[in-house]
Amino acid sequence: MLNSKSVLTVMILVLPALPALAAVSAQQAAQLTSTLMPLGGERAGNAAGTIPAWQGGLTTAPAGYQAGQHHVDPFANDTPLFTITQANIDQYKQYLSAGQLALFKTYPNTYQMPVYPTRRSGAAPQWVYDNTQYNALNTQLEGGGTSFSNARGGIPFPVTDNAVEMLWNHIARYRGVYGSRHAAEAVVQRNGSYALVAAQQEILFKFYEQQGRSPDNSNILFYYLSFVKSPARLAGGAVLVHETLDQNKDMRQAWAYNAGQRRVRRAPNLSYDAPIAASEGIRTADSTDMYNGSPDRYTWKLIGKQEIYIPYNNYKLTHPSVSYKELLQPGHINPAVTRNELHRVWVIEGTVRSDARHVYSKRRFYLDEDSWQIVLADEYDGRGELWKVSIAYLKSYYEAPTTWTALDVFHDLQGRRYHVQNLDNEESATINFSLTPPDDSYFKPAALRRRGVR
């Protein structure tokens, strides 16, 4: 048992009726320095020995690595233990999600999962661990679960069996303080054709900007800015997002810049199930990053903790040696360049409330216990049928250090298309966490027109 609350408890949280909840006791929080890792995952390995104990993760970059370079694979000498295919799936189905099983069923001749030794590479800076310890003792849900208070830049609820707290752990997890990158996205059609849209992306995590102190009370979680670089017909266009923590208090603010018209306009509908144009409707606004925004349209419950095979340490996937042509195949990305490992995940489920609407009637999320990242998302249509399967192909950004996605892939099972974000194999560099963060004026709408040039 990981804490004094049973992980087998199925807790249903109806958001509007929930009062503020107390933080955990000092005795429970002390587990973060003993049986639990500093972010809340279980330190010990599993009984079978197929999941090792956490030994601190990857906290330093390999010798000679420079910020922004494509990552050197620290596990390049590992070889697959086995590969899951449609032919042998019955041996492993207990360790697969409903979405993974659906991908095997949809693409029986081509979908595979190479499985490698499990590497507990997850890590974060010590100041994030310190803040997470503070949060365990002080952070509380507010507004019926639509926000939280008394938190420093760390995991808000590291010791929990509450589904909404787990969701907030994903939303507010550590991903560096400031990052800048050039990356592309693409919708891969049923026949394998695709067109790339490349952009410069920058993100400033205000929640983590002040390392050892509580963030200011501006209610800003992060700023996100993206300028399109190609194709030429879209070049110069931009999107700016001010992501708020409590979206009932202050809604997310978003602006779009049209380079041809040189006009900045508000984008008021960039939330919940609004379709994202760049994904041709495959991705909704709140499925970006697997899930974002307010949890208030769903009733959430904890299913429990499971051991499943999930994408982890996917360095080859985004390496320059793998071209987009090799990577982006009909139906799914090339399985040969993926890496999957056995990890423990928390499984939570949201059912749309009777007084709310959403195109997804139910969502089931699988959260990596070491980072709180949602790594798999199963999304169901109004008939209760599995419709979308989203996958975050994780890797350790050891220079930060943090565990984050290498690629996000969103599958439309019914349309047999998929959308891919964060492609940078054919870029000269990857995300750079070492740059000095700009001040807040850099992320104001007035700056869009000045910087939005073709």
Backbone torsions as a table, in degrees:
resi	resn	phi	psi	omega
1	MET	NA	131.6	-172.4
2	LEU	-81.9	-29.0	178.0
3	ASN	-154.0	-174.3	-174.3
4	SER	-73.4	-10.8	175.0
5	LYS	-96.3	136.1	-177.7
6	SER	-71.9	131.0	177.2
7	VAL	-71.4	-10.3	179.3
8	LEU	-88.2	-8.4	178.8
9	THR	-65.3	131.0	174.5
10	VAL	-99.2	109.0	-173.2
11	MET	-106.9	121.1	178.2
12	ILE	-101.1	125.4	-175.6
13	LEU	-116.3	112.4	176.8
14	VAL	-93.5	110.8	-167.0
15	LEU	-57.8	-48.5	-173.9
16	PRO	-63.5	-24.2	-174.5
17	ALA	-94.5	-2.5	-171.0
18	LEU	-86.9	125.8	173.7
19	PRO	-79.9	176.2	175.0
20	ALA	-62.8	137.4	-178.0
21	LEU	-103.9	146.6	-179.5
22	ALA	-74.7	152.3	173.3
23	ALA	-71.7	172.8	-176.7
24	VAL	-79.4	168.2	-178.8
25	SER	-75.5	165.2	177.3
26	ALA	-61.7	-34.7	178.7
27	GLN	-65.5	-42.1	177.3
28	GLN	-66.8	-43.3	-179.3
29	ALA	-63.7	-29.0	-179.7
30	ALA	-63.9	-19.3	177.4
31	GLN	-61.8	-22.3	-178.9
32	LEU	-68.2	-12.3	175.6
33	THR	-114.1	9.3	-179.7
34	SER	-133.4	-89.1	-175.1
35	THR	-79.7	-22.1	179.5
36	LEU	-108.1	147.5	172.0
37	MET	-70.2	165.8	-171.4
38	PRO	-60.9	-22.1	178.0
39	LEU	-96.3	-5.6	174.1
40	GLY	118.6	-11.4	177.4
41	GLY	-71.3	160.7	179.8
42	GLU	-75.2	128.9	-178.7
43	ARG	-69.7	-40.4	-173.8
44	ALA	-69.6	156.0	170.9
45	GLY	-79.0	-176.4	178.7
46	ASN	-89.2	168.1	-175.7
47	ALA	-63.0	-32.8	-177.3
48	ALA	-77.3	-13.5	-177.5
49	GLY	80.8	6.8	-179.7
50	THR	-86.3	-14.6	170.2
51	ILE	-118.6	118.1	-177.7
52	PRO	-78.3	169.0	173.6
53	ALA	-70.1	151.0	175.3
54	TRP	-78.5	126.6	-176.6
55	GLN	-114.4	18.7	179.3
56	GLY	113.5	-15.2	175.9
57	GLY	73.3	-171.3	178.0
58	LEU	-90.2	117.1	-176.1
59	THR	-119.1	-5.8	179.0
60	THR	-136.2	149.9	178.5
61	ALA	-80.1	154.5	176.3
62	PRO	-60.2	154.6	179.6
63	ALA	-56.2	133.2	178.1
64	GLY	88.1	-8.8	-179.9
65	TYR	-69.4	136.5	177.4
66	GLN	-116.9	144.8	-176.8
67	ALA	-54.4	131.7	178.4
68	GLY	93.8	-15.1	177.1
69	GLN	-68.0	152.8	170.0
70	HIS	-60.7	142.8	-169.4
71	HIS	-73.0	139.7	168.9
72	VAL	-78.6	132.1	-178.8
73	ASP	-78.4	111.6	-179.8
74	PRO	-72.3	-10.7	-179.0
75	PHE	-118.6	31.6	-174.4
76	ALA	-62.7	-24.1	-178.2
77	ASN	-85.6	-6.1	177.1
78	ASP	-67.3	145.5	174.0
79	THR	-121.7	154.0	-178.3
80	PRO	-61.3	140.2	173.3
81	LEU	-74.0	-37.9	177.7
82	PHE	-169.9	171.2	177.5
83	THR	-126.8	127.2	178.2
84	ILE	-83.4	129.0	177.1
85	THR	-131.2	174.4	176.2
86	GLN	-61.3	-28.6	-176.9
87	ALA	-71.1	-31.7	-176.8
88	ASN	-116.9	15.4	-171.5
89	ILE	-61.5	-28.8	-179.0
90	ASP	-62.6	-25.2	178.4
91	GLN	-69.8	-24.2	-168.9
92	TYR	-123.5	0.2	-170.7
93	LYS	-60.8	-26.5	178.4
94	GLN	-68.2	-15.3	-179.9
95	TYR	-107.4	20.7	-179.1
96	LEU	-125.5	150.3	176.3
97	SER	-80.5	166.4	176.4
98	ALA	-60.7	-37.0	179.2
99	GLY	-66.8	-41.5	177.1
100	GLN	-63.0	-43.5	177.5
101	LEU	-60.8	-37.4	179.2
102	ALA	-66.8	-35.6	177.7
103	LEU	-66.4	-39.2	175.1
104	PHE	-62.4	-40.5	-179.1
105	LYS	-68.9	-38.3	-177.8
106	THR	-73.1	-37.1	-177.3
107	TYR	-125.7	65.0	-171.8
108	PRO	-64.2	-25.8	-175.4
109	ASN	-91.0	-14.1	-173.0
110	THR	-128.3	-25.2	-176.0
111	TYR	-79.0	129.5	179.6
112	GLN	-143.2	163.3	176.8
113	MET	-135.3	99.4	172.7
114	PRO	-68.7	130.9	-177.5
115	VAL	-111.9	127.2	-176.3
116	TYR	-112.4	169.6	173.7
117	PRO	-58.7	143.5	-178.5
118	THR	-76.8	128.0	178.0
119	ARG	-118.6	115.3	179.3
120	ARG	-81.6	73.8	-171.8
121	SER	-86.6	-7.7	-175.3
122	GLY	-61.6	137.5	-179.9
123	ALA	-160.9	164.8	175.6
124	ALA	-150.0	166.1	178.3
125	PRO	-65.1	158.3	-178.6
126	GLN	-61.6	-35.8	-178.5
127	TRP	-67.0	-28.2	174.1
128	VAL	-69.8	-40.4	175.3
129	TYR	-60.8	-43.0	-179.7
130	ASP	-63.0	-43.6	179.0
131	ASN	-66.7	-35.3	178.0
132	THR	-65.0	-38.3	176.0
133	GLN	-61.5	-42.7	176.6
134	TYR	-61.7	-44.1	-178.2
135	ASN	-62.2	-38.5	-179.6
136	ALA	-56.4	-34.1	-176.7
137	LEU	-90.0	-17.7	-168.3
138	ASN	-127.9	-26.3	-171.9
139	THR	-77.2	138.5	-179.2
140	GLN	-131.5	145.9	168.9
141	LEU	-67.3	146.6	178.4
142	GLU	-133.5	163.4	172.8
143	GLY	58.5	38.3	-178.7
144	GLY	68.6	23.9	178.8
145	GLY	96.8	3.9	-178.1
146	THR	-86.6	-1.4	179.1
147	SER	-164.7	-177.9	173.2
148	PHE	-146.4	161.4	-176.5
149	SER	-132.7	167.6	176.6
150	ASN	60.0	46.4	-178.1
151	ALA	-121.4	141.8	169.5
152	ARG	-101.8	175.1	-176.3
153	GLY	-68.4	86.6	180.0
154	GLY	-169.3	-175.2	176.0
155	ILE	-66.1	126.4	-175.5
156	PRO	-66.4	-40.2	-171.6
157	PHE	-133.0	73.1	-174.1
158	PRO	-71.6	-22.8	179.2
159	VAL	-117.1	100.1	-171.2
160	THR	-159.5	154.0	163.8
161	ASP	-129.6	29.7	-178.7
162	ASN	-101.7	122.2	-173.5
163	ALA	-61.1	-40.5	-178.7
164	VAL	-69.8	-38.2	175.8
165	GLU	-62.1	-39.2	176.9
166	MET	-62.8	-40.0	178.1
167	LEU	-62.7	-41.7	177.1
168	TRP	-65.8	-33.1	175.9
169	ASN	-60.1	-38.5	175.8
170	HIS	-67.3	-49.0	-175.2
171	ILE	-61.0	-39.0	-174.3
172	ALA	-104.7	18.3	-177.0
173	ARG	-68.0	161.7	-178.1
174	TYR	-78.2	128.4	176.1
175	ARG	-138.0	42.4	-173.4
176	GLY	82.5	-178.2	178.4
177	VAL	-103.8	-48.6	178.9
178	TYR	-140.8	134.3	178.8
179	GLY	-137.7	145.5	178.4
180	SER	-135.9	135.9	-177.9
181	ARG	-154.3	162.0	165.5
182	HIS	-109.0	127.8	-177.5
183	ALA	-151.8	166.2	-178.6
184	ALA	-127.3	162.2	173.1
185	GLU	-134.2	160.8	-177.7
186	ALA	-157.6	146.6	167.3
187	VAL	-99.1	121.7	179.7
188	VAL	-97.4	117.3	-176.0
189	GLN	-75.8	171.5	-177.3
190	ARG	-55.5	-35.4	-178.2
191	ASN	-87.6	2.1	178.3
192	GLY	94.0	-4.3	178.7
193	SER	-74.3	152.6	179.7
194	TYR	-158.7	160.1	174.5
195	ALA	-131.5	129.9	-176.5
196	LEU	-85.6	141.5	168.8
197	VAL	-120.1	115.3	-176.1
198	ALA	-103.7	145.1	-176.3
199	ALA	-148.2	157.9	167.4
200	GLN	-95.0	127.3	-175.8
201	GLN	-122.3	140.1	177.1
202	GLU	-138.3	140.8	179.3
203	ILE	-141.8	132.4	178.1
204	LEU	-119.8	113.9	-178.9
205	PHE	-86.2	93.8	-178.0
206	LYS	-61.0	-31.9	-179.5
207	PHE	-61.8	-26.9	-178.4
208	TYR	-108.2	5.2	-172.9
209	GLU	-67.3	-38.8	-179.8
210	GLN	-97.9	100.8	-164.6
211	GLN	-59.7	-48.5	-173.1
212	GLY	-103.8	6.6	-174.9
213	ARG	-129.7	164.0	176.1
214	SER	-65.5	144.9	176.0
215	PRO	-67.3	163.4	178.2
216	ASP	-68.4	175.3	-174.2
217	ASN	-95.1	27.9	-177.8
218	SER	-74.7	-11.5	-179.9
219	ASN	71.6	12.9	177.6
220	ILE	-89.6	124.0	175.3
221	LEU	-85.4	-47.9	175.0
222	PHE	-158.9	162.0	168.8
223	TYR	-107.4	138.6	177.2
224	TYR	-131.6	133.1	-178.2
225	LEU	-136.2	132.6	-179.7
226	SER	-137.2	125.8	175.4
227	PHE	-112.8	125.5	179.7
228	VAL	-73.0	132.9	178.9
229	LYS	-105.2	-30.8	177.3
230	SER	-159.3	156.1	5.8
231	PRO	-72.4	170.4	-172.8
232	ALA	-59.2	-34.7	-176.3
233	ARG	-68.2	-19.6	179.8
234	LEU	-108.9	-10.1	-172.9
235	ALA	-57.8	138.3	180.0
236	GLY	95.2	-19.6	175.8
237	GLY	-67.2	153.1	-175.0
238	ALA	-147.2	156.9	173.1
239	VAL	-131.1	133.9	177.0
240	LEU	-123.9	132.2	-179.8
241	VAL	-128.0	130.9	167.8
242	HIS	-105.4	103.4	-176.9
243	GLU	-87.5	123.8	-179.1
244	THR	-99.7	154.8	178.6
245	LEU	-77.3	-56.5	178.0
246	ASP	-97.8	99.9	-175.3
247	GLN	-83.4	-6.5	168.9
248	ASN	-79.2	-29.4	177.6
249	LYS	-79.7	-51.6	178.8
250	ASP	-136.2	114.1	179.5
251	MET	-63.9	152.6	170.6
252	ARG	-52.0	136.2	176.4
253	GLN	-110.8	135.4	-178.7
254	ALA	-142.4	146.0	179.1
255	TRP	-134.5	147.9	175.8
256	ALA	-121.2	139.5	177.9
257	TYR	-114.0	125.6	176.3
258	ASN	-100.5	113.0	-175.1
259	ALA	-66.3	-35.0	-179.6
260	GLY	-65.7	-39.4	-180.0
261	GLN	-91.5	-12.6	-175.3
262	ARG	52.3	45.8	-179.7
263	ARG	-126.0	138.9	174.0
264	VAL	-102.2	126.9	-179.8
265	ARG	-128.3	148.2	174.0
266	ARG	-68.1	145.2	175.1
267	ALA	-116.3	81.2	-168.9
268	PRO	-73.2	-16.1	-173.1
269	ASN	-104.7	22.6	-177.6
270	LEU	-86.7	66.6	-178.9
271	SER	-160.5	167.7	177.9
272	TYR	50.5	-125.1	-173.6
273	ASP	-97.8	21.8	173.9
274	ALA	-61.2	128.7	-179.2
275	PRO	-71.2	141.7	178.1
276	ILE	-91.6	119.6	-173.5
277	ALA	-59.3	-40.4	-176.8
278	ALA	-64.1	-20.6	178.9
279	SER	-96.6	4.0	-176.0
280	GLU	56.0	36.5	176.0
281	GLY	82.7	-1.8	179.2
282	ILE	-67.1	-38.2	-177.1
283	ARG	-107.0	133.4	171.9
284	THR	-90.2	164.7	-178.3
285	ALA	-57.1	-41.7	-175.3
286	ASP	-86.6	1.4	172.7
287	SER	-96.1	-4.8	170.6
288	THR	-59.3	136.9	-175.4
289	ASP	63.2	28.1	-177.4
290	MET	73.1	-42.2	170.4
291	TYR	-164.7	140.6	176.6
292	ASN	-150.8	164.8	176.0
293	GLY	88.3	-169.1	-176.1
294	SER	-70.8	140.6	176.8
295	PRO	-87.2	15.2	-164.1
296	ASP	-78.3	-7.6	179.7
297	ARG	-91.4	0.0	-176.7
298	TYR	-127.2	153.1	165.8
299	THR	-96.3	124.5	-170.7
300	TRP	-108.3	143.5	174.8
301	LYS	-140.2	153.7	175.3
302	LEU	-90.5	123.8	175.2
303	ILE	-82.3	-40.7	178.8
304	GLY	143.0	-164.1	178.6
305	LYS	-113.7	137.9	-178.1
306	GLN	-135.2	160.1	169.2
307	GLU	-101.4	119.7	178.0
308	ILE	-141.1	162.7	176.3
309	TYR	-84.2	122.6	-178.3
310	ILE	-132.1	155.5	176.0
311	PRO	-63.5	130.2	-177.6
312	TYR	-153.5	143.4	178.0
313	ASN	54.7	49.1	-176.8
314	ASN	-87.8	71.9	179.6
315	TYR	-80.4	-38.7	-178.8
316	LYS	-65.3	-30.7	-174.8
317	LEU	-56.9	-36.4	-177.1
318	THR	-114.4	18.5	-179.2
319	HIS	-76.3	146.3	179.6
320	PRO	-58.4	-20.1	179.4
321	SER	-71.6	-13.5	179.3
322	VAL	-105.6	111.6	-178.8
323	SER	-77.3	160.6	175.9
324	TYR	-61.2	-35.7	179.1
325	LYS	-62.2	-38.8	178.3
326	GLU	-73.4	-35.2	-174.1
327	LEU	-76.8	-45.0	-170.1
328	LEU	-92.9	101.3	-176.3
329	GLN	-113.2	163.5	178.6
330	PRO	-58.6	130.7	175.4
331	GLY	90.0	-38.5	-174.0
332	HIS	-168.4	165.9	175.8
333	ILE	-70.3	163.3	-175.2
334	ASN	-64.5	112.9	-177.7
335	PRO	-61.5	-26.5	-174.5
336	ALA	-64.6	-22.7	-178.4
337	VAL	-103.4	9.6	178.1
338	THR	-98.0	160.4	177.0
339	ARG	-133.3	129.3	177.3
340	ASN	-122.6	145.9	-179.1
341	GLU	-137.1	157.7	175.7
342	LEU	-83.8	120.3	178.8
343	HIS	-136.8	161.4	172.6
344	ARG	-87.3	138.2	178.9
345	VAL	-132.2	147.6	167.1
346	TRP	-85.6	137.5	179.9
347	VAL	-115.6	121.1	177.4
348	ILE	-125.0	156.8	-176.0
349	GLU	-138.2	135.7	176.1
350	GLY	-116.0	132.7	175.7
351	THR	-115.7	130.5	-175.5
352	VAL	-59.8	136.0	-177.3
353	ARG	-70.0	153.9	-177.2
354	SER	-65.4	-25.2	-179.1
355	ASP	-100.1	14.4	180.0
356	ALA	-130.2	167.9	177.2
357	ARG	-131.6	150.1	175.3
358	HIS	-166.8	148.4	179.7
359	VAL	-66.7	-22.6	176.5
360	TYR	-100.0	114.9	-179.4
361	SER	-74.9	-25.3	-180.0
362	LYS	-150.1	145.8	177.1
363	ARG	-136.1	133.9	175.9
364	ARG	-120.5	126.0	-177.0
365	PHE	-115.8	143.0	177.2
366	TYR	-116.3	114.2	-173.7
367	LEU	-106.3	123.8	175.3
368	ASP	-58.6	124.7	-174.9
369	GLU	-67.0	-25.3	-175.9
370	ASP	-81.8	-21.2	-175.3
371	SER	-129.6	-15.5	-173.7
372	TRP	69.7	10.0	174.5
373	GLN	-71.9	131.1	168.5
374	ILE	-69.5	119.1	-176.5
375	VAL	-102.3	-26.4	176.8
376	LEU	-136.1	140.8	178.0
377	ALA	-135.9	124.1	175.2
378	ASP	-107.3	125.6	-174.7
379	GLU	-125.9	131.0	-170.3
380	TYR	-110.3	145.9	-179.7
381	ASP	-83.1	-176.1	-176.9
382	GLY	-66.2	-17.7	177.0
383	ARG	-88.7	-2.0	-178.1
384	GLY	84.0	13.5	-179.7
385	GLU	-97.3	141.0	178.3
386	LEU	-62.4	125.1	-172.5
387	TRP	-115.9	-52.2	-177.1
388	LYS	-119.9	144.2	174.5
389	VAL	-130.1	119.0	-178.2
390	SER	-112.3	140.5	-175.5
391	ILE	-132.7	127.7	171.7
392	ALA	-101.3	114.0	-179.7
393	TYR	-85.4	97.9	-169.7
394	LEU	-78.0	154.5	166.0
395	LYS	-154.0	163.3	177.9
396	SER	-89.0	122.4	170.9
397	TYR	-90.3	84.2	-169.0
398	TYR	-65.5	-19.0	-179.8
399	GLU	-74.9	-15.9	-177.3
400	ALA	-81.9	-52.4	-15.5
401	PRO	-85.9	151.5	174.7
402	THR	-159.9	157.1	170.5
403	THR	-101.0	124.1	-177.7
404	TRP	-148.6	177.3	-177.3
405	THR	-79.7	142.5	169.3
406	ALA	-86.9	-44.1	174.2
407	LEU	-139.9	145.1	167.6
408	ASP	-109.8	129.8	-178.0
409	VAL	-126.4	130.0	-175.9
410	PHE	-118.8	113.1	-176.0
411	HIS	-98.6	131.3	169.1
412	ASP	-101.0	101.5	-175.5
413	LEU	-65.5	-34.9	-177.3
414	GLN	-73.5	-39.3	179.6
415	GLY	-88.0	-11.4	-178.6
416	ARG	55.5	40.5	173.9
417	ARG	-124.3	165.6	173.9
418	TYR	-148.4	157.3	-179.1
419	HIS	-119.0	135.3	-177.4
420	VAL	-120.6	133.9	175.0
421	GLN	-117.8	155.6	171.7
422	ASN	77.8	25.4	175.4
423	LEU	-67.0	123.3	175.2
424	ASP	-142.2	15.1	178.5
425	ASN	-52.9	-41.6	-175.1
426	GLU	-96.4	10.1	170.8
427	GLU	-87.7	160.6	-178.7
428	SER	-76.9	-13.5	-177.4
429	ALA	-153.0	171.5	174.5
430	THR	-115.3	-167.2	-175.2
431	ILE	-60.7	140.8	-179.5
432	ASN	-114.5	117.2	179.9
433	PHE	-95.1	-2.3	-170.0
434	SER	-93.8	-6.1	-176.9
435	LEU	-72.6	151.2	177.1
436	THR	-70.1	126.2	-178.7
437	PRO	-63.9	138.6	175.1
438	PRO	-73.0	165.8	177.5
439	ASP	-80.6	174.7	-172.5
440	ASP	-62.3	-28.7	-177.6
441	SER	-63.4	-23.4	178.3
442	TYR	-63.5	-26.4	-176.6
443	PHE	-108.0	30.8	176.2
444	LYS	-97.0	151.2	-179.1
445	PRO	-57.0	-33.1	-178.5
446	ALA	-63.7	-23.6	-179.7
447	ALA	-78.6	-17.0	-177.1
448	LEU	-62.2	-47.3	-176.7
449	ARG	-65.2	-38.4	-178.7
450	ARG	-65.4	-32.4	-174.6
451	ARG	-100.2	-13.3	-175.0
452	GLY	-83.0	81.3	179.6
453	VAL	-115.8	150.5	179.0
454	ARG	-76.4	NA	NA
